[in-house]
Amino acid sequence: MADVRKVQVGDVALSVLEAGDGGRPLLLLHGFTGAKEDFADHLDRLAEHGWHAVAPDNRGHGASDHPTGHASYSLAIYAADTVGLADALGWRRFVLLGHSMGGMIAQVVAVERADRLDGLVLMDTGHGPLDGFDSDAIELGKHVVRAGGLAALVEAQRGRESELETPAHRRLLAERPDLQEWEEAKTLASSADMFLAMLDEMLAQPDRLDALAGLRVPTLVIVGEQDEPFVPHSERMAKAIPGARLAVLADAGHSPQLESPDVWWDALNGFLDALAPATGGVR
């Protein structure tokens, strides 16, 4: 059964959900306004397959610390937190999975600290500035958050479809009446400073595609077939990274681990099973 604990990483305490202590190290990073619970359904199964699976609440999210000020948040800071968490867990090398914003963080770690990685999974994420989103809606959302915080944003968005809405997500909402409340709770548990800082950075981040082409890390790129903003990014990353696999998952949108869990599991587990034995692991 997965356990929750706090781990001190530099100036922040991160709340982590973990299973399989003593297994091969696997770190799973959630996306923007997400939470460690985004992977809760799969951690015990990963542990059964020999992995020490750890999913943190990134700083400014969930039960982890929420430092104040926009300067407390950036992809570089999150990448440092990721390596710092691995250090605190006693891991020399590990496999890293990143979802959406977590995938952007994972790319920064891979480019800067590939020596720490035994494998990389990039899931429904982008390699550079996000395109295909309504800039007016984004600016309005930022104005709402500045004026009334994330509670005001949740209220304003209630009943409206986001630009990441897909048939797969609508199906899941019908199957799980609790889902909308859970998703809203994750947003409410996020930092407004984080929201504003990271939204600006993700929209204007430098393109990493050329840097990713230099990776020599076994890589799996996963994307839901309905996740239209991120399918082209995923295809380009899989083409650029030497030896990378691309898995486009049927009947899935931006969160395939929730929308199409069996297909997602098969893609991930097949990749993990094929990785060479760890060359580092726990100190």
C-alpha positions in Angstrom: 0.0 0.0 0.0 1.4 3.4 -1.0 2.5 5.6 1.9 2.7 9.4 2.2 5.6 11.2 3.9 7.4 14.5 3.8 10.9 14.8 2.4 13.0 17.9 2.9 14.6 19.1 -0.4 16.6 22.3 0.0 14.3 25.0 1.2 11.1 23.1 0.7 9.4 20.1 2.2 7.8 17.9 -0.5 4.9 15.5 0.2 5.5 12.2 -1.6 3.4 9.2 -2.2 5.5 6.1 -2.6 5.4 2.3 -2.8 8.0 -0.4 -3.2 10.9 0.9 -1.0 14.0 -0.9 -1.9 13.0 -1.5 -5.5 14.5 0.1 -8.6 14.1 3.9 -8.4 11.3 5.5 -10.4 10.2 9.1 -10.0 6.8 10.4 -11.4 6.2 14.1 -11.8 2.7 15.4 -12.2 1.6 18.4 -14.3 0.5 22.0 -13.8 -2.0 22.2 -10.9 -1.8 18.4 -10.6 -0.9 16.3 -7.6 0.9 13.1 -6.6 -2.4 11.4 -6.5 -2.5 11.6 -10.3 -0.4 8.4 -10.2 -2.0 6.8 -7.1 -3.8 4.1 -8.9 -0.5 2.7 -10.3 2.1 2.9 -7.6 1.3 -0.4 -5.9 1.3 -2.2 -9.2 4.7 -0.6 -10.1 6.0 -1.8 -6.7 4.8 -5.3 -7.5 6.9 -5.2 -10.6 10.0 -4.3 -8.6 10.0 -0.5 -8.6 10.4 2.0 -5.8 7.8 4.3 -7.2 7.7 7.9 -5.8 5.3 10.6 -6.8 5.8 14.0 -5.2 3.6 17.0 -5.0 5.8 19.5 -6.7 6.5 22.7 -4.8 3.4 25.0 -4.9 1.1 22.0 -5.3 -0.9 19.8 -2.9 0.6 19.2 0.5 4.1 20.4 -0.4 5.4 23.8 0.7 4.1 26.8 -1.2 6.9 29.4 -1.3 5.8 32.9 -1.9 6.8 35.0 -4.9 7.0 34.3 -8.6 10.8 33.9 -8.3 10.2 30.7 -6.3 9.0 28.9 -9.4 10.6 28.0 -12.7 11.4 24.9 -14.7 15.0 25.2 -13.6 14.0 25.3 -9.9 11.7 22.3 -10.4 14.5 20.4 -12.1 16.8 21.2 -9.1 14.0 20.0 -6.8 13.8 16.7 -8.8 17.5 16.0 -8.5 17.5 17.1 -4.9 14.6 14.7 -4.1 16.5 11.8 -5.8 19.5 12.8 -3.6 17.3 12.8 -0.4 16.0 9.4 -1.4 19.5 8.1 -1.7 19.3 7.5 -5.5 22.4 7.8 -7.7 20.4 7.0 -10.8 16.7 6.7 -11.5 14.0 6.5 -14.1 12.1 9.7 -14.5 8.5 10.1 -15.8 7.0 13.5 -16.4 3.5 14.4 -17.3 2.6 17.7 -19.0 4.5 20.4 -17.0 6.2 17.5 -15.3 7.5 16.4 -18.7 9.0 19.8 -19.3 10.8 19.5 -15.9 11.9 16.0 -16.9 13.4 17.3 -20.2 15.4 19.9 -18.3 16.7 17.2 -15.9 17.5 15.0 -18.9 19.4 17.7 -20.8 21.3 18.9 -17.8 21.8 15.7 -15.7 21.5 12.8 -18.1 24.2 11.1 -16.0 21.5 10.6 -13.3 18.9 8.8 -15.5 18.5 5.2 -16.4 15.3 6.0 -18.4 13.0 8.8 -19.4 9.3 8.9 -20.0 7.8 12.1 -21.5 4.0 12.0 -21.3 1.6 14.5 -22.9 4.1 17.3 -22.9 5.8 19.8 -25.1 9.4 20.6 -26.0 9.0 24.4 -26.3 6.6 27.3 -26.2 3.0 26.1 -26.0 1.0 26.9 -29.1 -2.6 26.4 -30.1 -4.1 28.0 -27.0 -6.4 31.0 -26.8 -4.1 33.9 -25.7 -7.1 36.1 -24.7 -8.5 33.3 -22.5 -5.1 32.9 -20.9 -4.8 36.6 -20.1 -8.3 36.6 -18.7 -7.5 33.6 -16.5 -4.4 35.4 -15.2 -6.4 38.5 -14.4 -9.0 36.5 -12.5 -6.2 34.8 -10.4 -4.5 38.1 -9.6 -7.8 39.6 -8.5 -9.4 36.7 -6.6 -7.0 33.8 -6.4 -7.4 30.3 -7.7 -10.8 30.0 -6.0 -12.1 32.7 -8.3 -10.6 30.9 -11.3 -12.3 27.6 -10.4 -15.6 29.3 -10.0 -15.2 31.1 -13.4 -14.3 27.9 -15.2 -17.0 25.8 -13.7 -19.2 24.5 -16.5 -16.8 25.6 -19.2 -14.6 23.2 -21.2 -10.9 23.8 -21.2 -8.8 23.7 -24.3 -7.5 20.3 -23.2 -11.0 18.9 -23.0 -11.4 15.7 -25.0 -14.0 13.0 -25.6 -11.9 10.7 -23.3 -12.1 13.2 -20.5 -15.8 13.7 -20.9 -16.3 9.9 -20.8 -14.3 9.8 -17.6 -16.4 12.6 -16.0 -19.5 10.5 -16.8 -18.0 7.4 -15.3 -16.7 9.1 -12.2 -19.1 11.7 -10.7 -16.4 12.7 -8.2 -13.8 13.6 -10.8 -14.7 17.3 -11.3 -14.6 18.0 -7.6 -11.2 16.2 -7.3 -9.8 18.2 -10.2 -11.0 21.4 -8.7 -9.6 20.5 -5.3 -6.1 20.0 -6.9 -6.3 23.5 -8.5 -7.4 25.0 -5.1 -4.5 23.3 -3.4 -2.1 25.0 -5.8 -0.2 28.3 -5.3 -1.4 31.4 -7.1 2.2 32.6 -7.4 3.1 29.2 -9.0 0.1 29.4 -11.3 1.1 32.8 -12.7 4.8 32.2 -12.8 4.7 28.8 -14.5 1.9 29.8 -17.0 4.1 32.6 -18.2 7.2 30.4 -18.4 5.5 27.5 -20.2 4.1 29.8 -22.8 7.5 31.4 -23.5 10.0 28.7 -22.7 12.9 28.1 -25.1 12.6 25.2 -27.5 14.6 22.2 -26.2 14.3 20.0 -29.3 17.9 20.4 -30.5 19.2 19.7 -27.0 16.9 16.6 -26.7 18.5 15.3 -29.9 21.8 14.9 -28.0 20.3 12.6 -25.4 21.6 9.1 -25.0 19.0 8.0 -22.4 16.4 5.3 -23.2 13.2 7.2 -23.8 9.5 6.6 -24.2 7.2 9.4 -25.4 3.6 8.8 -24.5 0.6 10.9 -25.7 -3.1 10.4 -25.8 -4.4 10.3 -29.4 -7.0 13.0 -28.6 -4.5 15.4 -26.9 -4.2 17.6 -30.0 -2.0 20.4 -28.6 0.7 17.8 -27.6 0.6 15.1 -30.3 2.8 17.2 -32.7 5.2 17.9 -29.9 5.4 14.2 -29.0 6.0 13.2 -32.5 8.8 15.7 -32.9 10.5 14.6 -29.6 10.3 10.9 -30.5 11.9 11.6 -33.8 14.6 13.8 -32.4 15.7 11.7 -29.4 17.9 8.8 -30.6 16.2 5.5 -30.2 13.1 6.9 -28.6 9.8 5.0 -28.7 6.5 6.8 -29.4 3.2 5.4 -28.0 0.1 7.2 -29.2 -2.7 5.8 -26.9 -6.2 5.1 -28.2 -9.2 6.6 -26.4 -7.1 8.9 -24.3 -6.6 12.6 -24.0 -4.3 14.6 -21.8 -4.3 12.2 -18.8 -4.1 8.7 -20.3 -3.1 7.1 -16.9 -6.7 8.0 -15.8 -8.6 7.9 -19.1 -7.2 4.7 -20.6 -5.3 3.1 -17.7 -4.8 -0.4 -19.1 -3.4 0.8 -22.5 -1.2 3.3 -20.6 0.1 0.6 -18.3 0.9 -1.7 -21.1 3.0 1.0 -22.9 4.8 2.1 -19.7 5.4 -1.4 -18.3 6.7 -2.7 -21.7 9.2 0.1 -21.7 10.3 -0.3 -18.1 10.6 -4.1 -18.5 13.0 -3.5 -21.4 15.4 -1.2 -19.6 18.8 -2.6 -18.8 19.5 -3.4 -15.1 20.2 -0.2 -13.2 23.8 0.9 -13.2 23.5 3.1 -10.1 20.5 2.8 -7.9 20.5 3.4 -4.2 23.6 4.5 -2.5 
